[in-house]
Amino acid sequence: MQSDRPRARRYPFAASIEITGVNSEEKLRAQTTDLSLFGCRAKTGELLPKGTIISVRIVHAGKTFTTQGKVAFAGQSSMGVTFTNIEPHQQSVLEDWISQLRG
């Protein structure tokens, strides 16, 4: 049985996020509420169904992180996003943000 619990510690993190459904091309603009090395939570008025393959773009403190992802859960005006296929240069942006949040 697979758990919906995050694989890594999530840190409070407020940033602009743009989520685009890969197949539908539907774009949602939202705000992140937390961040981990494997995903984030986005507070949004519109939700995409669980399992939807998405592209993710997060902008924070003058840096942009982009990756592919998947909707891990959707409900109560927020979505859990799992990051997939993170490019190495994008991984370093994510790790820098997490390092700052840990400090």
C-alpha positions as CSV (number, residue, x, y, z in Angstrom):
1,M,0.0,0.0,0.0
2,Q,1.5,3.3,-1.1
3,S,1.3,6.3,1.3
4,D,0.4,9.8,0.3
5,R,2.9,11.2,2.8
6,P,5.8,13.2,1.4
7,R,9.1,11.4,0.9
8,A,11.1,14.3,2.4
9,R,10.6,17.1,4.9
10,R,8.6,19.9,3.6
11,Y,9.5,23.5,4.5
12,P,7.1,26.5,4.5
13,F,7.7,28.2,1.2
14,A,5.7,31.0,-0.5
15,A,6.4,31.5,-4.2
16,S,4.6,32.0,-7.5
17,I,3.9,28.7,-9.3
18,E,2.6,28.1,-12.8
19,I,1.2,24.6,-13.4
20,T,0.4,23.5,-16.9
21,G,-1.4,20.2,-17.8
22,V,0.8,18.5,-20.4
23,N,-2.1,17.0,-22.4
24,S,-4.7,19.7,-21.8
25,E,-2.4,22.7,-21.8
26,E,-4.6,24.2,-19.1
27,K,-2.6,26.7,-17.1
28,L,-3.1,27.4,-13.4
29,R,-1.3,30.2,-11.5
30,A,-1.0,29.7,-7.8
31,Q,1.1,30.1,-4.7
32,T,3.2,27.4,-3.1
33,T,2.7,26.8,0.6
34,D,5.6,24.4,1.1
35,L,8.5,22.8,-0.7
36,S,10.7,19.7,-0.5
37,L,13.3,18.0,-2.7
38,F,10.6,15.9,-4.3
39,G,7.6,18.2,-4.6
40,C,5.5,21.0,-3.2
41,R,1.9,22.0,-2.3
42,A,0.2,24.7,-4.3
43,K,-2.8,26.7,-3.1
44,T,-5.1,27.3,-6.0
45,G,-8.8,27.9,-6.7
46,E,-8.8,25.4,-9.6
47,L,-7.6,21.8,-9.3
48,L,-6.3,19.3,-11.8
49,P,-7.1,15.6,-11.2
50,K,-4.8,13.3,-9.3
51,G,-2.3,11.7,-11.6
52,T,-2.3,14.5,-14.2
53,I,1.1,15.0,-15.8
54,I,2.2,18.6,-15.6
55,S,4.9,21.1,-16.2
56,V,5.9,23.2,-13.2
57,R,7.5,26.6,-13.1
58,I,8.3,28.2,-9.7
59,V,9.7,31.7,-9.4
60,H,11.3,32.9,-6.2
61,A,13.9,35.5,-5.2
62,G,14.9,36.1,-8.8
63,K,15.4,32.4,-9.7
64,T,13.2,30.1,-11.7
65,F,12.8,26.4,-11.2
66,T,11.2,24.4,-14.0
67,T,10.5,20.6,-14.2
68,Q,8.0,18.0,-15.1
69,G,5.7,16.7,-12.4
70,K,2.5,14.9,-11.5
71,V,-0.5,15.9,-9.3
72,A,-0.1,13.7,-6.2
73,F,-3.4,14.8,-4.7
74,A,-6.0,17.4,-5.2
75,G,-8.6,18.7,-2.7
76,Q,-9.6,21.6,-0.4
77,S,-8.2,24.3,-2.7
78,S,-4.7,22.9,-2.9
79,M,-2.8,20.3,-4.9
80,G,0.2,18.2,-4.0
81,V,2.8,18.1,-6.7
82,T,5.5,15.5,-7.2
83,F,8.5,16.6,-9.2
84,T,9.8,14.2,-11.9
85,N,12.6,14.4,-14.5
86,I,14.5,17.2,-12.8
87,E,17.4,18.5,-15.0
88,P,20.7,18.9,-13.2
89,H,20.8,22.7,-13.4
90,Q,17.2,22.9,-12.2
91,Q,18.1,20.5,-9.3
92,S,20.7,23.0,-8.1
93,V,18.1,25.8,-7.9
94,L,15.9,23.6,-5.9
95,E,18.7,22.5,-3.6
96,D,19.7,26.1,-3.0
97,W,16.2,27.0,-2.0
98,I,16.0,24.0,0.4
99,S,19.4,24.9,1.9
100,Q,18.2,28.4,2.6
101,L,15.0,27.0,4.2
102,R,17.0,24.7,6.4
103,G,19.3,27.4,7.6
